[in-house]
Amino acid sequence: QLNNHAAMHVGEALRGDREIFLTAAQLNQFVLNHCSAELRADREFVLAVAQRNAHALEDAPRRLLADRDFILDLVKVNGFALIFAAAHLRTDPEIVAAAARQDNRAVAHLLETGRVIASH
């Protein structure tokens, strides 16, 4: 059984195993730090990880966090992921609305901290 720290201790040969790291994402937000560079660069893999644990996005490639389509797809299933989006996407009306529909806590947090600008 996979525990909270198992992903940190897998051998190099297993660092590219999608299933190990998708399972670990439910328990460990640092999963992207421990998987292979190939998995970390895989849009669908990062999307699947972030659907399970938005905090994993702290270690996601910046190019994905700045990719409008990626963020829009993601906030539709995990609104909290909005917090990790590039600044210009945190003010995108369609993205903010999609995130709010899924989980308005992220939008509220960003408004409270001044990290998103409400549109007029």
C-alpha positions in Angstrom: 0.0 0.0 0.0 1.2 3.5 -0.9 1.8 5.7 2.1 2.3 9.5 2.3 6.1 9.4 1.6 6.3 6.4 -0.7 6.7 8.5 -3.9 9.8 10.1 -2.4 11.5 6.8 -2.0 10.8 5.0 -5.3 13.8 4.0 -7.4 14.8 5.8 -10.5 13.2 3.1 -12.6 9.7 3.8 -11.2 9.9 7.6 -11.4 8.1 7.4 -14.7 5.2 5.2 -13.4 2.0 7.3 -13.8 -0.1 5.1 -11.5 2.3 5.3 -8.6 2.4 9.1 -8.8 -1.4 9.6 -9.5 -2.1 7.5 -6.4 0.5 9.4 -4.4 -1.0 12.8 -5.4 -4.0 12.1 -3.2 -1.7 12.0 -0.2 1.3 14.1 -1.0 1.3 17.5 -2.6 5.0 17.3 -3.4 4.5 14.4 -5.9 5.6 16.5 -8.9 9.0 16.9 -7.2 9.6 13.2 -7.2 8.3 12.0 -10.6 10.3 11.9 -13.8 10.9 15.1 -15.9 8.8 13.4 -18.6 5.8 13.0 -16.3 6.2 16.5 -15.0 6.1 17.9 -18.6 3.1 15.8 -19.5 0.0 18.1 -19.6 -2.5 15.3 -19.0 -0.5 13.8 -16.2 -0.2 17.2 -14.4 -3.9 17.8 -15.0 -4.7 14.5 -13.4 -2.4 15.1 -10.4 -3.9 18.6 -9.8 -7.4 17.2 -10.0 -6.5 15.1 -7.0 -4.4 17.7 -5.2 -4.3 21.3 -6.3 -1.4 22.0 -4.0 0.8 19.9 -6.2 0.6 22.8 -8.7 3.2 24.6 -6.6 5.7 22.4 -8.4 4.1 22.3 -11.8 5.9 23.7 -14.8 5.3 27.5 -15.1 4.4 27.1 -18.8 1.4 25.0 -17.8 0.3 27.5 -15.1 0.3 30.1 -17.8 -1.6 28.0 -20.3 -5.1 29.3 -20.5 -6.6 26.1 -21.9 -4.9 24.0 -19.2 -6.1 26.2 -16.4 -9.6 26.5 -17.7 -9.8 22.7 -18.0 -8.4 22.3 -14.5 -10.6 24.9 -12.6 -13.7 23.2 -14.1 -12.9 20.2 -11.9 -10.9 21.8 -9.1 -11.7 25.4 -8.6 -9.1 25.8 -5.9 -6.4 25.4 -8.6 -7.1 29.0 -9.6 -4.8 30.1 -6.8 -1.8 28.6 -8.6 -2.6 30.0 -12.1 -0.4 32.7 -13.6 -1.4 36.2 -12.6 -2.9 37.1 -16.0 -5.2 34.1 -15.8 -6.4 34.8 -12.3 -8.1 37.9 -13.8 -9.6 36.1 -16.8 -13.4 36.4 -16.4 -14.1 33.0 -17.9 -11.5 31.2 -15.8 -12.6 33.0 -12.6 -16.3 32.2 -13.3 -15.5 28.5 -14.0 -13.4 28.3 -10.8 -16.2 30.0 -8.7 -18.8 27.5 -10.1 -16.7 24.6 -9.0 -15.3 25.9 -5.7 -15.8 29.6 -4.7 -13.3 29.3 -1.8 -10.4 29.9 -4.2 -11.9 33.0 -5.7 -12.8 34.3 -2.2 -9.2 33.7 -1.1 -7.7 35.5 -4.1 -10.0 38.5 -3.6 -9.2 38.7 0.1 -5.5 38.6 -0.6 -5.7 41.0 -3.5 -4.3 38.4 -5.9 -7.2 38.7 -8.3 -8.9 41.8 -9.6 -12.7 41.7 -9.8 -13.9 42.8 -13.2 -16.4 45.6 -13.4 
